[in-house]
Amino acid sequence: MRLLPSAATVEALTPRTRDRSLDLVRLASLLVVISGHGLMLLVTVGPGTVSFGNLLTGSATLQALTWILQVLPLFFFAGAASSAMSWRPGNAWGAWLMRRAQRLYRPVFYYLAAWAVALFLLRDVMAPNVNERIAAISTQLLWFIGVYIVVLAFVPALAAMQHGWQVATVVLGLYCGAAAVDAIRLGGGPESLGYLNLLVWLIPAALGIGYVRGLISRFTAGIVAMTSVAANVLLVLAGPYEVSLVTVDGQRLSNMTPPSLLLAGHAIALSCLFILASPWCGRFARRPRVWRIVALGNGGAMTLYLWHMPALLTIAYISHLLGFDRSDPAQPGFAVLVVVQLGALYSLTAALFLALSPLEDRKLPWWDDAIGLRHSAVVGAAVVTAGIATLLAAKWGFVGTGVWCTLISLAALATARVAGRPPRGLDSWPGTPPERPLVGTSTAG
């Protein structure tokens, strides 16, 4: 019996109008993220303690490579582009956003439940300090979910753009806003002000919508990309910005947490480079065997994103038991150990994908019921609140304040679900279908 559908079956189920380049870049970016985490992780184990390090910290070369490997803007680009295609003027904003949240949070519920059980069981197996350290990083990946929900809340407004100059105005306004926030921070202003720059993630979203609406020519995209890269080079050479687009120890101004002007420029450059390359990406994705991998991978994208971290921690733990901790780039056989662990990470993540990705399509009682069109603003506000709480929970992990933030997020989602329950006989937005089309949409799209 075939475990996965054939290339011919996937091809037959794909709408002819689908922009396959968006699916290709989303999956490729996800694989880069998984590989990056697998490459960067350093683990130091002591008596009753464990600490996690970052290979980037001591390598200027790897930090420079983040200008190529920091691909998170493309997630927001592709996600906003796909989401804008489902928005129609006159739709109820809150109901539309809630329907996106239904798909997005469904695999998150399973993920949180699994971690809650695992951390409870590990209390009797691992030292308290080790258990707490693992709990602290267990939900860090959820920051993306929180920010993505907030970005989705802006998609209907961004979808109103009908001209290229409107896209340029939005992007330039956000870029200048990031510059102003950084200037205040560098001038001695409150560090917390930097989190206003989370709005930087609206830049790739706006460009994604401009792309899918055909508002940005490839020539313009190429010019803007080159200009943005040049501006970033000047910021690093002349300003306080550091090369790494991933947060590392010792940075005066993180480019990622919170986002900086440098990341804003990178988001512009990367998004425009994709627009420039999109025809080639589309042709490559139309190859049947390639499209089969891309379509199936996108169908379980959230599973890949969430569960590669438990897989990575499992590989690190098994390596420790075997006496092969990866803690210092100068240790003998470090490169070989990295390659072996990456191979193990890919294998375990693939196994988890096959086992758990069907849960992304499994309709949850009550949560996936139809959504009422009344109280739309209340529903939308509750979903946004859940997104912000999810972002804060990721900062602390599944411990202390992070647990409370997780509970607030779940309570906000429950509030949205209750407020969005349609009275009998009144108009409603259908709930998520019991089974997602094989290649119709991705969870993150």
C-alpha positions in Angstrom: 0.0 0.0 0.0 1.3 3.4 -1.0 2.0 5.6 2.1 1.9 8.9 0.2 0.1 9.8 -3.1 1.9 9.6 -6.3 3.2 12.5 -8.3 0.4 12.0 -10.8 -2.3 12.1 -8.1 -0.8 15.2 -6.6 -0.7 16.9 -10.0 -4.3 16.0 -10.7 -5.4 17.5 -7.5 -3.6 20.8 -8.0 -5.6 23.8 -9.3 -4.2 25.1 -12.5 -4.2 28.6 -11.2 -2.1 27.8 -8.1 1.1 29.8 -7.8 3.5 27.0 -7.1 6.4 29.3 -6.6 4.9 30.4 -3.3 4.7 26.8 -2.1 8.2 26.1 -3.3 9.7 29.1 -1.4 7.8 28.3 1.7 9.0 24.7 1.9 12.5 25.6 0.9 12.6 28.3 3.6 11.3 25.8 6.2 14.0 23.3 5.3 16.7 26.1 5.6 15.3 26.9 9.1 15.4 23.3 10.2 19.0 22.9 8.8 20.1 26.1 10.5 18.8 25.0 13.9 20.5 21.6 13.5 23.8 23.3 12.5 23.9 26.0 15.1 23.0 24.1 18.3 25.8 23.5 20.8 25.1 21.6 24.0 27.2 21.6 27.1 26.2 19.0 29.8 27.5 19.2 33.4 26.6 17.6 36.7 22.8 18.3 36.9 23.0 21.1 34.4 22.7 21.7 30.6 23.3 24.8 28.6 22.7 25.5 25.0 25.0 27.6 22.8 25.1 28.9 19.3 27.8 28.0 16.7 27.3 31.5 15.2 28.7 33.2 18.3 32.3 32.4 17.5 32.2 32.5 13.7 32.2 35.7 11.7 31.9 33.7 8.5 28.7 32.0 9.6 27.3 35.3 10.9 27.8 36.7 7.4 26.0 33.7 5.9 22.9 34.7 7.7 22.4 37.3 5.0 21.6 34.3 2.8 20.2 31.9 5.3 17.9 34.2 7.3 14.8 33.3 5.3 12.0 34.0 7.8 10.8 37.0 5.8 9.8 34.7 3.0 7.4 32.9 5.4 5.5 36.1 5.9 5.7 37.0 2.2 4.2 33.7 1.1 1.7 33.5 3.9 0.3 36.9 3.4 0.2 36.4 -0.4 -1.8 33.2 0.0 -4.1 34.6 2.7 -4.9 37.7 0.6 -6.3 35.5 -2.1 -8.9 34.2 0.4 -10.0 37.6 1.5 -13.0 39.3 -0.2 -14.2 42.9 0.4 -17.2 42.7 2.6 -16.0 39.6 4.5 -16.3 39.8 8.3 -12.8 40.5 9.5 -12.9 38.6 12.8 -14.6 35.5 11.2 -12.0 35.5 8.4 -9.2 35.7 10.9 -10.7 33.1 13.2 -10.9 30.7 10.3 -7.2 31.1 9.7 -6.5 30.7 13.4 -8.5 27.4 13.4 -6.0 25.8 11.0 -3.0 27.5 12.5 -3.5 26.6 16.1 -4.8 23.1 15.6 -1.4 21.5 15.4 -0.2 23.9 18.2 -2.7 22.3 20.6 -1.3 18.9 20.1 2.2 20.3 20.4 1.5 22.0 23.7 -0.3 18.9 25.1 2.7 16.7 24.2 5.2 19.0 25.8 3.0 19.3 29.0 3.0 15.5 29.3 6.7 15.2 28.5 7.8 17.8 30.9 5.7 16.3 33.7 7.2 12.8 33.1 10.7 14.2 32.8 10.5 15.7 36.3 11.4 12.3 37.8 14.1 11.5 35.2 16.1 14.7 34.8 17.7 17.1 37.3 15.4 20.1 38.1 17.8 22.5 36.4 17.9 20.4 33.2 14.1 20.0 33.1 13.6 23.7 33.6 16.1 24.6 30.8 14.4 22.3 28.4 11.0 23.7 29.4 12.4 27.2 28.7 13.2 26.4 25.0 10.3 23.9 24.4 7.9 26.6 23.0 10.4 29.1 21.7 9.3 28.3 18.1 5.8 29.6 18.9 7.0 33.2 18.5 6.4 32.8 14.8 2.8 31.7 15.4 2.2 34.8 17.6 3.7 37.3 15.1 2.0 35.6 12.2 -1.4 35.9 13.7 -0.8 39.7 14.2 0.4 40.0 10.6 -2.7 38.1 9.4 -4.9 40.6 11.2 -3.5 43.3 8.9 -3.9 41.3 5.7 -7.4 42.6 4.9 -6.2 46.2 5.2 -3.1 45.5 3.1 -5.3 43.6 0.5 -6.9 47.0 -0.3 -3.8 48.1 -2.1 -4.5 48.4 -5.8 -1.4 50.2 -7.1 2.3 49.9 -6.8 2.7 53.3 -5.2 0.5 52.1 -2.3 2.8 49.1 -1.7 5.8 51.4 -1.8 4.2 53.8 0.6 3.4 51.1 3.1 6.9 49.5 2.9 8.7 52.9 3.1 6.6 53.9 6.0 7.3 50.8 7.9 11.0 51.1 7.1 11.2 54.7 8.3 9.3 53.6 11.4 11.9 51.0 12.2 14.6 53.6 11.7 13.0 55.9 14.2 12.5 53.2 16.8 16.2 52.1 16.4 17.3 55.8 16.7 15.4 56.2 20.0 16.8 52.9 21.4 20.4 53.8 20.4 19.9 57.2 21.9 19.2 55.8 25.3 15.5 55.2 25.0 13.7 52.3 26.6 14.8 48.9 25.2 11.2 47.7 25.3 10.4 50.2 22.7 12.2 48.0 20.2 9.2 45.6 20.2 7.3 48.1 18.1 9.6 46.9 15.4 7.7 43.7 15.3 5.7 45.6 12.7 8.7 45.1 10.4 7.2 41.7 9.6 4.4 43.6 7.8 7.0 44.6 5.2 7.3 41.1 3.5 3.5 40.7 4.0 2.9 43.9 2.0 5.3 42.9 -0.7 3.8 39.4 -0.9 0.3 41.0 -1.5 1.8 43.3 -4.0 3.4 40.4 -5.8 0.2 38.3 -5.9 -1.7 41.3 -7.2 0.8 41.9 -9.9 1.6 45.4 -8.6 5.4 45.0 -8.6 7.4 44.5 -11.8 10.4 42.2 -11.8 12.5 45.1 -13.0 11.4 47.3 -10.0 12.0 44.3 -7.7 15.5 43.9 -8.9 16.4 47.6 -8.4 14.8 47.7 -5.0 16.6 44.5 -3.9 20.0 45.8 -4.9 19.3 49.2 -3.2 18.3 47.4 0.0 21.4 45.2 0.1 23.6 48.3 -0.5 21.8 50.2 2.3 22.3 47.3 4.6 26.0 47.1 3.8 26.3 50.8 4.7 24.5 50.3 7.9 26.9 47.6 9.0 30.0 49.5 7.9 29.1 52.9 9.2 26.5 52.3 11.9 26.0 50.3 15.1 24.5 47.3 13.4 26.2 44.0 13.5 26.4 41.5 10.7 24.5 38.6 12.1 20.8 38.6 11.2 20.3 35.9 13.9 20.6 37.0 17.6 23.9 35.9 19.1 25.5 36.7 22.5 27.3 40.0 22.8 25.3 42.0 20.3 24.8 45.6 21.3 21.6 45.8 19.1 19.9 42.5 18.2 18.8 42.4 14.6 16.2 39.8 15.2 14.8 40.1 18.8 13.3 42.6 18.4 13.7 43.3 14.6 16.0 46.1 13.6 16.3 48.4 10.6 18.8 46.0 9.2 16.3 43.2 9.3 13.7 45.5 7.6 16.1 46.1 4.8 16.9 42.4 4.5 13.1 41.6 4.4 12.8 44.0 1.5 15.8 42.6 -0.4 14.8 39.0 0.1 11.2 39.5 -0.9 12.2 41.5 -4.0 14.7 38.8 -5.0 12.0 36.2 -4.8 9.7 38.4 -7.1 12.6 38.6 -9.5 13.2 34.8 -9.4 9.5 33.7 -9.2 9.1 32.7 -12.9 12.1 30.3 -12.6 10.8 29.0 -9.2 7.4 28.4 -10.8 8.8 26.4 -13.7 11.0 24.3 -11.4 7.9 23.6 -9.1 5.9 22.4 -12.1 8.1 19.4 -12.5 5.9 16.5 -11.3 8.4 14.9 -8.9 9.4 18.3 -7.4 5.8 19.4 -7.1 4.9 16.2 -5.2 7.5 16.9 -2.6 6.6 20.6 -2.4 2.8 19.9 -2.1 3.1 17.2 0.5 5.6 19.2 2.5 3.4 22.2 2.5 0.4 20.1 3.6 2.2 19.4 6.9 4.3 22.5 7.1 3.3 23.2 10.7 4.3 19.7 11.7 7.7 20.2 10.2 8.2 23.5 11.9 7.0 22.6 15.3 8.4 19.1 15.7 11.9 19.5 14.4 12.8 21.1 17.7 11.8 18.1 19.8 13.6 15.9 17.2 16.7 18.0 17.6 16.7 17.8 21.4 16.2 14.1 21.2 19.2 13.7 18.9 21.3 15.8 21.3 20.2 13.7 24.2 20.9 10.4 22.5 24.3 11.8 21.4 25.0 12.6 25.0 24.2 9.1 26.2 26.6 7.8 23.6 29.3 10.2 24.7 29.2 12.5 21.7 28.2 15.9 23.0 28.5 18.7 20.4 29.8 21.5 22.6 32.9 23.1 21.0 33.8 23.7 17.4 37.4 22.9 18.3 36.7 19.4 19.6 38.0 16.5 17.6 35.6 15.2 14.9 33.2 18.2 15.3 32.4 18.4 11.6 31.7 14.7 11.3 29.5 14.9 14.4 27.5 17.8 12.9 26.9 15.9 9.6 25.8 12.7 11.5 23.5 14.7 13.7 22.0 16.6 10.8 21.3 13.3 9.0 19.6 11.9 12.2 17.6 15.1 12.5 16.3 14.9 9.0 15.4 11.2 9.5 13.6 11.7 12.8 11.8 14.9 11.6 10.6 13.0 8.5 9.3 10.2 10.7 7.4 12.6 12.9 6.1 14.3 9.8 4.6 11.1 8.5 3.1 10.2 11.9 1.8 13.6 13.0 1.0 15.6 9.9 -2.4 14.0 9.5 -3.4 15.7 12.7 -3.3 19.0 10.8 -6.4 17.8 8.9 -8.2 16.2 11.8 -11.2 18.4 12.7 -11.4 19.1 16.4 -14.8 19.1 18.1 -16.1 22.6 19.0 -12.9 24.3 17.9 -13.6 23.7 14.2 -17.3 24.5 14.3 -18.8 27.2 12.0 -18.0 30.8 12.8 -20.7 33.3 13.3 -20.6 36.6 11.4 -21.9 38.6 14.4 -19.5 39.9 17.0 -16.7 39.8 14.4 -14.7 42.6 16.0 -14.7 40.8 19.3 -13.7 37.5 17.7 -10.8 39.2 15.8 -9.6 41.1 18.9 -9.6 37.9 20.9 -7.6 36.1 18.2 -5.0 39.0 18.1 -4.8 38.8 21.9 -4.1 35.1 21.7 -1.3 35.8 19.1 0.3 38.4 21.4 0.1 36.1 24.4 1.6 33.3 22.3 4.5 35.5 21.4 5.1 36.4 25.0 4.8 32.7 26.0 7.6 31.9 23.5 9.9 34.4 25.2 9.8 32.5 28.6 9.0 29.0 27.4 6.8 26.4 29.2 7.9 27.6 32.6 7.0 30.4 35.1 5.6 33.4 33.3 5.5 31.5 30.0 2.9 29.1 31.4 0.7 32.0 32.4 1.1 33.5 28.9 0.2 30.2 27.4 -2.9 29.9 29.5 -3.9 33.5 28.5 -3.5 32.6 24.9 -5.7 29.5 25.3 -8.3 31.6 27.2 -8.3 34.2 24.4 -8.8 31.5 21.8 -11.7 30.0 23.8 -13.2 33.5 24.1 -12.9 33.9 20.3 -14.5 30.5 19.8 -17.4 31.3 22.2 -18.0 34.8 20.7 -17.9 33.4 17.2 -20.4 30.7 17.8 -23.3 31.5 15.4 -26.9 31.6 16.9 -29.0 28.9 15.3 -30.5 30.0 12.0 -28.2 33.0 11.5 -25.5 33.5 8.9 -22.2 31.9 9.6 -18.8 31.3 8.0 -18.4 27.5 7.6 -15.9 25.9 9.9 -12.7 24.4 8.6 -13.5 21.4 6.3 -13.0 18.0 7.8 -10.2 17.2 5.4 -8.0 19.8 3.7 -7.5 19.3 -0.1 -4.2 17.6 -0.7 -2.6 20.6 -2.3 -5.3 23.2 -1.9 -3.8 25.2 1.0 -1.2 24.9 3.6 -1.7 25.5 7.3 0.5 28.5 7.2 -0.9 30.0 4.1 
